[in-house]
Amino acid sequence: MTLLIRTDFADQAGWDALCSAVRTPSDEGSVAEVALVEEPGYAGLSTEQVIPLLPEDVAQRLVALADQVTFSSHELPVLLVDLLEQRSIRVVASELQSVETELSLANLEFDDVAREVEEDGVFRGFPGF
């Protein structure tokens, strides 16, 4: 399960929209396996500051951050961090489920997703899907 950690608390409506988007089933009926984390202790923290604060018993490869950039766009692009390789990409909320599922099942590698990031640094889906 991927943690989706809120680090920006200025936009409650944006957070509510993000939560709704990641809980909405895909056309195939699957939903993102994410745990929503809304703790004020993460407010304003960068990726580098959040990672050391993750619980030691968290056995996961990915963490997603909902930061100021996320809430500045109607697409709600979360910052998806690969904890093994310490790299990240932005993924629009509507695609988080598919990316999280494919990476968790090892159907894709992080690099496969990163190659499809658009010029503005955001992943919006695979061509043809």
N, C-alpha and C positions, 0 to 999 in steps of 0.2 A: 504494500500500500504506500502510495506517495503522499507525503505531507504537503498541503497547500497552506503556506504560512502568510498571513496578512502582516505586512510591514508598514502600510500606509493606512491611517485611520481617519483621513479627512473626508472620505466619500462613502457614507453608509449605503447610499443607493447603488453605487458602483459595486461595492462588496456583495450586496444582495443579488445584483444582476449576475455577478461572477459565480456565486454559489448556485444560483438557478441554472446557469449555463453548464456547469460541470456536473450537475445532478440530472440533467436532461438526457434521457436515453438516446443512443444513436439510432439510425434507421434500422439497424439489426437488433436493437433492444438492449444493447450493453451500455453500462455507465462507467465513468471513470472510477477507478479504485483509489480515491483520495480521501484523506482525513483533513477536514478543515480546522485550521489552527488560528484562533482569533485571540491572541494574548497580547495585552498592551506592552509587555516586556520586549516584544519584537519591533515596536514602533520606531521607524526611522533607521533601522539597521540595514547595513549593506549585506550582500551575500557573504563576504568574508567575515562579517561579525555574526551572522546567523549560524553558519555551519558549526562552529565550536560549541554553540548552545544546544545543538540537537541532542536528544537523549542518547546515551551510550548504547542502549539496547535496541535502537532503531536499526533494523537490518534491512536497509533499502539502498537502492542505487540512485534514486531520483528524489529531489525536493523541488517544489515549485513555490515561487515567491510572488505575492500580489503586492506590488510596490507602486510608487507614484506614476511610473511609466504605464503600468497596467491600467490605472484608472484615468489616464489622459486620453485614451482611445476608446471608441465605442466597441472595438473588437476585443477589448480586455486581454491584451497579450501578456500572459504570465511569463516570468523568467523561470525556465526549466533548467535545473542544474544537475549535471551528471557528477555525483559525489565521488565516483571512482577516478575520473579523469580531471576533475576540477575545471570543467568547462560548462558553458551555458548557451542557450538559445532562447529566443522568445517564441511562444506558441500561442496563437489566438485561442480563447477559451473554448470555442466550438470544436477545436481539433485536439484539445488536451486528452480527451478520452481515447482517441485512436492512437495517439503517440504514446501515452502511458501504457496502454495495453500491449502494443507491438513491442515496445522496449522491455516491458516486464516479462513477456513470453519469449523474449529473445528472437522474435521473428525479424526484427530489424536491429541494427546497431545505431548508436547515437550519431555516428558519422553519416548514416543513410538519411536520417532526418535533417541533419545540419546541411547536407548538400542541397536540400530543397528550400532552404531559407531564402526569402526574396531579398532584393537589394536593400530594403529598409531594415533588414535584420530580423524579420518576422516569418515564422513558418505558418502558412495558411492552408496546408494540405498538399497531398501528392497530386501531380498532374494526372488528369484522367479519372479521378475519383470524386 
